[in-house]
Amino acid sequence: MLEKPAPSAEQTATQWVDAFGRALTGGDEAALAKLFLPDSHWRNLFGISWQLATASGNESLCRELSRRASEVRASEFRVDTAALAPRRAVVAGREVIEAIICFDTSHGPGIGAIRLVYQAHAPPLAWTISTTLDFNRICDARSRRTTPVSHARDFAGRDWFEERQAEIAFEGREPDVLVVGGGHAGISAAVELKRIGLDALVIDKAARVGDNWRLRYHGLKLHNKTPVNHLRYLPFPPTFPDYIPKDRIANWLESYVDIMEINFWTGTTFEGAAYEEAAQRWTAHVQRADGAARTLRPKHIVIATSVSGTPNIPNIETLENFAGNILHSSQFGGGREWASRPVVVFGTGTSAHDICQELHAHGAGVTMVQRSPTMVVNVDPSAQLYDQSYLGEGPPIDIRDVLNSGIPLAVIKASHKLITNEVKKLDAALLQRLEKVGFRLEFGEDGTGWPLKFRTRGGGYYFNVGCSELIADRKIRLIQATDIRRFTADGLELRDGSTLRAELVVLATGYKGLDHVVASRFGEAVAKRVGPIWGFDDKTQELRNMWTRTPQPGLWFTGGAFSQCRIYSRYIALQIDAIEAGKLAK
Ligand SMILES: Cc1cc2nc3c(=O)[nH]c(=O)nc-3n(C[C@H](O)[C@H](O)[C@H](O)COP(=O)(O)OP(=O)(O)OC[C@H]3O[C@@H](n4cnc5c(N)ncnc54)[C@H](O)[C@@H]3O)c2cc1C
């Protein structure tokens, strides 16, 4: 007798989603539980209820999902084969079927991703499911309702350029949303706020859009490959290099702001703001480029001043003895003026390495001081292995973002551990040479590598673009902070009795996080109310206070990598839109 062919990935996914939809809409929690693995996860990105949270474990997942789904009348679950033909894949070493699903809720249409695991002699069970509101479909449906005017009949009226100038000026008009900081994070938030129909203004203290990159050290290129870094709506052209140089990304951001019609005030510093409960608005003080003060009254403020924006200057014992120049890495202008001069660089993160390399290239005598163990990973291919889902042939970026953001933290950890093991093998020769000269290495919590180091502490790693070889070859000297006895007027005295001359000390000692910005611009009371920002919350398994309502009404945070801002900015827009429509409490 002929054996029945195994069902295709599409048939399997469809059968599971049909059963899932029946169990969920029928309120049958027992049937629902039979569809999930014991170690399953549901990541809700505002798709079913206004929460960004991950529920883990069959029992709590099913209880939470049932309750939330009935609140928003989630229904019509189906496999979206047009978005992605369901396919076999390997995620964190596990063979899965992955598919895109869509559904309807009282908040709007939803989209998500499922990963099913085959069972011996039983239908496959879900390991992960994610649910998010479908921002694109929500905005498309709204724009279809407004009829565009083909041509202006009044030729004496304002043309596009004049309209834009008036829009940007905000004369006699208050923005719905003030976005503070116009790097990619602020710009990405503004583009989604505009698309959903909110009036947003971005301010940045820099003189020109893109100066956040333009003014960084010479020779800087982005570290992630170009397809990972796309902004929404306007992907980089295929002619762009694998790694974009700093001035090119700066110019791209400037063009993007123009093309996407983002209202942007350059040379404008945010001094601080206070919230008026009665008016449900902020009184925000800003200083314009010409020195004029202006008060704005937005309903919401989005802070996008970088998750690591304020220079961190640690207390380094006896540094006060040193009579030479001391610069934080953010103040380092370039290596040229330090040619043939001795320089000591504190730190072993990306900035420290890049500054050491630049100084060395200009003929300076460079010593790097290591304070704590650091992850070193070759920029190519090792560092890129964590971003495989964005590289090579595959579905459009929007769908890759749904797939990627559908992976819960526990699965990311498992996956990154495997990748880090692979990376260690690939980079073994370099890592051994580094250890030989005394470089202390580490590989992230539980060996999970650089991406989670970024999300927990905003750094602590170096993508090697050549500096590690210079250290291993002893062309750049490495010492440990514990080797230092004390600073002298012209350098360092080491514990072995030797001395080290220096004319410049660079403190590549990192940056303070957003908590510091809140305390300094909104006051201690607001900072206390909001609590820690960035880093994971144990209960929700999500980044704290990022892209979600915070305990301070009308205050929002965005930041992180290009890919994070591309994926999550839309949720700020969706929530503010719902608040302004009276559908969601501030
Ligand atoms: C060498 C290197 C390579 C990197 N490569 C990548 C990569 O490939 N992909 C990736 O995703 N990330 C990369 N990053 C990391 C990260 O994306 C960047 O550091 C990025 O600049 C963060 O963007 P942001 O918009 O959050 O903050 P920023 O770019 O720092 O922008 C914040 C803005 O806020 C403004 N601001 C601050 N305070 C105020 C105030 N009070 N009033 C008004 N304006 C204010 C600042 O002027 C600034 O323009 C890289 C970083 C480095 C150093």
The ligand as an SDF file (V2000), in Angstrom:
LIG
                    3D

 53 58  0  0  0  0  0  0  0  0999 V2000
   31.2000   52.5180   15.1790 C   0  0  0  0  0  0  0  0  0  0  0  0
   29.7410   52.3280   15.3810 C   0  0  0  0  0  0  0  0  0  0  0  0
   29.0250   51.5710   14.4660 C   0  0  0  0  0  0  0  0  0  0  0  0
   27.6750   51.3490   14.6540 C   0  0  0  0  0  0  0  0  0  0  0  0
   27.0060   50.6030   13.7260 N   0  0  0  0  0  0  0  0  0  0  0  0
   25.7020   50.3700   13.8800 C   0  0  0  0  0  0  0  0  0  0  0  0
   24.9750   49.6080   12.9110 C   0  0  0  0  0  0  0  0  0  0  0  0
   25.4990   49.1630   11.8980 O   0  0  0  0  0  0  0  0  0  0  0  0
   23.6520   49.3920   13.1340 N   0  0  0  0  0  0  0  0  0  0  0  0
   23.0210   49.8800   14.2260 C   0  0  0  0  0  0  0  0  0  0  0  0
   21.8400   49.6660   14.3670 O   0  0  0  0  0  0  0  0  0  0  0  0
   23.6780   50.5940   15.1440 N   0  0  0  0  0  0  0  0  0  0  0  0
   24.9940   50.8570   15.0100 C   0  0  0  0  0  0  0  0  0  0  0  0
   25.6560   51.5890   15.9640 N   0  0  0  0  0  0  0  0  0  0  0  0
   24.9670   51.9330   17.2340 C   0  0  0  0  0  0  0  0  0  0  0  0
   23.8490   52.9890   17.2550 C   0  0  0  0  0  0  0  0  0  0  0  0
   22.8370   52.7330   16.3470 O   0  0  0  0  0  0  0  0  0  0  0  0
   24.3150   54.3950   17.1120 C   0  0  0  0  0  0  0  0  0  0  0  0
   25.1710   54.6890   18.1740 O   0  0  0  0  0  0  0  0  0  0  0  0
   23.2010   55.4580   16.9290 C   0  0  0  0  0  0  0  0  0  0  0  0
   23.8030   56.7180   16.8490 O   0  0  0  0  0  0  0  0  0  0  0  0
   22.0950   55.5170   17.9680 C   0  0  0  0  0  0  0  0  0  0  0  0
   21.0560   56.3200   17.4270 O   0  0  0  0  0  0  0  0  0  0  0  0
   20.0910   57.2280   18.2760 P   0  0  0  0  0  0  0  0  0  0  0  0
   19.2180   57.9650   17.3190 O   0  0  0  0  0  0  0  0  0  0  0  0
   19.4660   56.4210   19.3410 O   0  0  0  0  0  0  0  0  0  0  0  0
   21.0750   58.2310   19.0440 O   0  0  0  0  0  0  0  0  0  0  0  0
   22.0690   59.3420   18.4790 P   0  0  0  0  0  0  0  0  0  0  0  0
   22.5420   59.0140   17.1300 O   0  0  0  0  0  0  0  0  0  0  0  0
   23.0940   59.5450   19.5450 O   0  0  0  0  0  0  0  0  0  0  0  0
   21.1360   60.6190   18.3680 O   0  0  0  0  0  0  0  0  0  0  0  0
   20.6880   61.3080   19.5120 C   0  0  0  0  0  0  0  0  0  0  0  0
   20.4950   62.7630   19.1240 C   0  0  0  0  0  0  0  0  0  0  0  0
   19.9390   63.4450   20.2480 O   0  0  0  0  0  0  0  0  0  0  0  0
   20.4460   64.7640   20.2550 C   0  0  0  0  0  0  0  0  0  0  0  0
   20.2950   65.3070   21.6000 N   0  0  0  0  0  0  0  0  0  0  0  0
   20.8110   64.8330   22.7580 C   0  0  0  0  0  0  0  0  0  0  0  0
   20.4460   65.5980   23.7880 N   0  0  0  0  0  0  0  0  0  0  0  0
   19.6620   66.5950   23.2910 C   0  0  0  0  0  0  0  0  0  0  0  0
   18.9690   67.7020   23.8520 C   0  0  0  0  0  0  0  0  0  0  0  0
   18.9790   67.9570   25.1590 N   0  0  0  0  0  0  0  0  0  0  0  0
   18.2790   68.5220   23.0150 N   0  0  0  0  0  0  0  0  0  0  0  0
   18.2470   68.2890   21.6870 C   0  0  0  0  0  0  0  0  0  0  0  0
   18.8790   67.2570   21.1020 N   0  0  0  0  0  0  0  0  0  0  0  0
   19.5690   66.4090   21.8870 C   0  0  0  0  0  0  0  0  0  0  0  0
   21.9000   64.5960   19.8070 C   0  0  0  0  0  0  0  0  0  0  0  0
   22.4060   65.7920   19.2560 O   0  0  0  0  0  0  0  0  0  0  0  0
   21.7930   63.4700   18.7650 C   0  0  0  0  0  0  0  0  0  0  0  0
   21.7060   63.9520   17.4430 O   0  0  0  0  0  0  0  0  0  0  0  0
   27.0090   51.8760   15.7860 C   0  0  0  0  0  0  0  0  0  0  0  0
   27.7140   52.6680   16.6920 C   0  0  0  0  0  0  0  0  0  0  0  0
   29.0560   52.9010   16.4910 C   0  0  0  0  0  0  0  0  0  0  0  0
   29.8090   53.7580   17.4800 C   0  0  0  0  0  0  0  0  0  0  0  0
  1  2  1  0
  2  3  1  0
  2 52  2  0
  3  4  2  0
  4  5  1  0
  4 50  1  0
  5  6  2  0
  6  7  1  0
  6 13  1  0
  7  8  2  0
  7  9  1  0
  9 10  1  0
 10 11  2  0
 10 12  1  0
 12 13  2  0
 13 14  1  0
 14 15  1  0
 14 50  1  0
 15 16  1  0
 16 17  1  0
 16 18  1  0
 18 19  1  0
 18 20  1  0
 20 21  1  0
 20 22  1  0
 22 23  1  0
 23 24  1  0
 24 25  2  0
 24 26  1  0
 24 27  1  0
 27 28  1  0
 28 29  2  0
 28 30  1  0
 28 31  1  0
 31 32  1  0
 32 33  1  0
 33 34  1  0
 33 48  1  0
 34 35  1  0
 35 36  1  0
 35 46  1  0
 36 37  1  0
 36 45  1  0
 37 38  2  0
 38 39  1  0
 39 40  1  0
 39 45  2  0
 40 41  1  0
 40 42  2  0
 42 43  1  0
 43 44  2  0
 44 45  1  0
 46 47  1  0
 46 48  1  0
 48 49  1  0
 50 51  2  0
 51 52  1  0
 52 53  1  0
M  END
$$$$
